[in-house]
Amino acid sequence: MSKRIFITATNTNIGKTYTSKLLIEAFVRLGLRVGVYKPIETGVITVAPDANALFETALIHNPTLKALSLNDIVTLQLPLPAAPFVANKGKSIDLAIFDTALAKIEALCDLVIIEGAGGLMVPIDDEKMMIDLPRHFNALTLLVTHCNLGCINDTLLSIKALEEAKLPFIVGFNCRVEDTSFETTSLPYLNHRFSSIYRIDHDIDTIAKALLDTISS
């Protein structure tokens, strides 16, 4: 498996970019030069906000990325804030268009964090969905999920999709300040179901190490 981490989530606005920025810093602490890539971003009017946030964070720690521009970091930029299928008016997207950009980034780093758009079942075109990207990139997936009531259902559905696709993955829970019921309403079952629970807010270094260990195994 390549040193590529694909960041996805149980839905939009769950914390993919937030998690990706923390992961950049965690991998840097492990001595790695980190690159970032956002194959598709919708809702782009002038500047791609998520890709720009990733790029700015990566540049702080890996100055060699200055050889690139923001357009190198995000290949397909679409103005409508919707699924790529809708934002691109149903046009077919050849995933090979992302390979050249990714190779250019990889030449400047040891590991690339690739951020998806929305959740796993977001349609890219009539034939492909976001879940097809980690296989195309030969990347390990980090599934970011939430800590609101309902996170059990959302998390298990995404895990089921990854397992059925036979894609290796790790799960991280992005608990926000307002998620005060997580410990009592969701965590008891999650502790029962899973041998370990990673929380983005204070386990990010453990998550980074687990991702690297999985890639190396």
N, C-alpha and C positions, 0 to 999 in steps of 0.2 A: 504494500500500500504506500502511495506517495505521501509526503509530509504535507497533506492538505486537510484542513478541517472545514467541513461544511456546516454552517450555522443555520438551523431552521427553528421553527417555533410551532406551537399549537394553534396559533392564529396571528393576525397582524397586531401590532402594538403590544407585544408581550415582552420585548426587551432584547431582540437580536443584536441591535447595534450597541446597546449598553453592555451586553455580555461580551461582544466581540472586542470592544475597547478594553475591557478588563482583562480579557485573554491575551491581548497584545502585550500588556504590561507583565502578565504572569509568565508568558513565554520568554520575554526579555530577561526576567529574573532567573530563568533557567539557562540563560546564555545563548539564546537563539536570536538571529536576525529575522524579523517578522515582516511579511508582506500582506497586503489585503486586496481583495477583489470582490466586486459586486457585479455579477454578470448582467442583471436586469434591475433597473429601478424605475418605477412609475411615479407619477405625480411630480415630475421634474419640469419646472417652468424655466428657470435660469441655471441654477446650480443644483446638482443631485445632493440633497442634504445628508442622507445616510452614508453614501460613498465618501462625501467630503469629510464627514466626521471621522470615518475610519482612516482615511488618507492622512488627515492632520495628526491623528494620534500615532500612526505608524511612522510618520516622518520624524517625530520627536525622537524616536528610539532607533530609527534606521535611516540615516541621512542619505544613503545611496539611492533611496527612492526618489530623490530630487530629480533624477534623470527622467522621471515619468511625469505626466500631467494627470489631472483628474479624469480626463477622457480615457486614459489608459486603464484607470481603475474601475470604471463602469462602462461597459460596452454598449448596452442597449438602454437608451434613455427615452422615456415616453411621458408625455405631459398629463394624461388622464390618470388620476389616482385610483387605479382599478387593477384587477388581475391582468397579467400581460396579454392573455387572449383577447380581452376586451379592449385594453389600451392600444393594442396593435391591430385592432379591427379584424381579428381572426386570421391574420396572415401567418403562414408557416415560418417557423424559426429553426434554422439549421444550427444545432448545438456546436458544430465545428467552428462557428464564428467566434466562440469564446476561447478556443485553444491557443490561438496566437497571442492574445492579450495575456492569458495566464502564463504562458511560457516567458514572455517579456518580464513579468513581475517575478517569476521564480528565479530568473537569472540574478536577481538582486537580493535574495533572501534564503533562509534555511527552511522556512515553513510559511505557508500561505493560509490565511483565514478567508474563506469564501462565504459571503453572506447571501442567503437566498432572499426571496420576496414572499411575505406572508407565510402561510403554512404549507405542509407537504402536498396537499391536494389542490393547490392553486394551479389553474391551467395556464401553461405557457402558450400552447397553440392547440389545435384540434386533436393532436396525438400525444403530446407530452405534457407532463405536469412537473411541479417543482421537485417531487420525489425522484424524478429521473436524473437530476443534476448530480447528486453525489455518486451515482454509479458512473455517469459519463466522466466525471473528474477523478474517479477512483479515490474518493475522499471519505474520511471517517466523519460521521455525523454527530454533532452535538444538538440534541433536541432541547430547546429552552421552553419551559412551561411556566405557568403562573401559579399563584398560591391562593387565588380566590376560591370561594365555594364553587364547585364544578370542576376543579382541576383534576380530580380523579378520573372522571369521564374523559375529559379532553386529553389527558396524558395517556391513558390506556388506549384510546383510539389511534393516536399518533404512533405509539409503540407497536400496536398491531399492524399498522401500515408498514412500518420499517421492518418488522419481523417477516411479514409476508413477502416483502421485496428482498429479503435476505441481505439487508444492509446493516453493517456494524454501526453501533451508536452508543452514546452515553447521554444520560438525562440530567439536566440541571434545573432546579426550581428558582425562579426569579421572584423572591418574596419582597414586596414593597411595604413601606411603613403602614399603609392602611390595611394590609392583610392580617388583621389582628385575630381572625378566627381560625387561621391555618392550623395552629397547634392542636386545637380541640376538634375541629370538624373534618380535617383531611389527613393530618399527619399520622394518627393512629392506624388507619388502614394502610397508608403508604409504608410505614415501618413494618407492618405485617406482611405486605406483599414483596417488598424489596430488601435486599441484604444491606444496602447503603443508600442514603439520600444525600445528594449533593445540592447545596444551596449556593446560588451565585453570589450572594452578599458576603459570605465569609468562608466559602470553600473553593474559591477560584483557583488558588495555587494547587490544591488537591485535584481539581478538575483538569487543569493543564497537565499535571503529571500523569493522570490516568489516561488522558488522550494520547500522550506520547508513548506510554507503555503499551497501549492498544495498537498503535501504529507499528511499533517495533516488534510486537509478538507475532 
